[in-house]
Amino acid sequence: MNPKVEAEAIHDCEYYYARINPDIERSFSHEQRQEIKRTLKSMIRIPSKKIIDFRTSVWFLKRLYLAVFVGTIDGPRIAPYEYSDKTTFIRFALKVFVYGLELFLLLLVLAAIAYTFKSMLGVDIIPDQHAKDVLMAPVLR
């Protein structure tokens, strides 16, 4: 690992450790101090070199932003957090919802692109009828 990056991680660890209440910190044994610092160091993400680092705010909602990072993870792997069954289900449900929403939006964009190309080429799929009339005919019967 890059010594400069490791030094920054140690600095961040010391920064967070210094935020512990001094009265409580004095009550720690040497082993407790070392373990807290080791835990903090393992929890602080060490930045890795990124191939793509793109950050921008959403122009119509100033409180939102988009960040895209592409690169490799060089830091130590942290053991996964143990989730309860309820939390696992909620995370699974949220993932399914987000993936479904992404798929819907992707299909919507692809349909718009296909429609644009169809219109540019002058292709008339159903002669002398509009898509609205064809889609609404079964509903109106």
WOSULJO-V400064 format. One record per residue. N is the residue number from 1. RES is the residue in one small letter. BURIAL is 1 if it has 24 or more other ideal C-beta (glycine too) atoms within 12 Angstrom, else 0. Layout:
n-><N:N>
res-><RES:RES>
burial-><BURIAL:BURIAL>
//
This chain:
n-><1:2:3:4:5:6:7:8:9:10:11:12:13:14:15:16:17:18:19:20:21:22:23:24:25:26:27:28:29:30:31:32:33:34:35:36:37:38:39:40:41:42:43:44:45:46:47:48:49:50:51:52:53:54:55:56:57:58:59:60:61:62:63:64:65:66:67:68:69:70:71:72:73:74:75:76:77:78:79:80:81:82:83:84:85:86:87:88:89:90:91:92:93:94:95:96:97:98:99:100:101:102:103:104:105:106:107:108:109:110:111:112:113:114:115:116:117:118:119:120:121:122:123:124:125:126:127:128:129:130:131:132:133:134:135:136:137:138:139:140:141>
res-><m:n:p:k:v:e:a:e:a:i:h:d:c:e:y:y:y:a:r:i:n:p:d:i:e:r:s:f:s:h:e:q:r:q:e:i:k:r:t:l:k:s:m:i:r:i:p:s:k:k:i:i:d:f:r:t:s:v:w:f:l:k:r:l:y:l:a:v:f:v:g:t:i:d:g:p:r:i:a:p:y:e:y:s:d:k:t:t:f:i:r:f:a:l:k:v:f:v:y:g:l:e:l:f:l:l:l:l:v:l:a:a:i:a:y:t:f:k:s:m:l:g:v:d:i:i:p:d:q:h:a:k:d:v:l:m:a:p:v:l:r>
burial-><0:0:0:0:0:0:0:0:1:0:0:0:1:0:0:0:1:0:0:0:0:0:0:0:0:0:0:0:0:0:0:0:0:0:0:1:1:0:0:1:1:0:0:1:0:1:0:0:0:0:0:0:0:0:0:0:0:0:0:0:0:0:0:0:0:0:0:0:0:0:0:0:0:0:0:0:0:0:0:0:0:0:0:0:0:0:0:0:0:0:0:0:0:0:0:0:0:0:0:0:0:0:0:0:0:0:0:0:0:0:0:0:0:0:0:0:0:0:0:0:0:0:0:0:0:0:0:0:0:0:0:0:0:0:0:0:0:0:0:0:0>
//
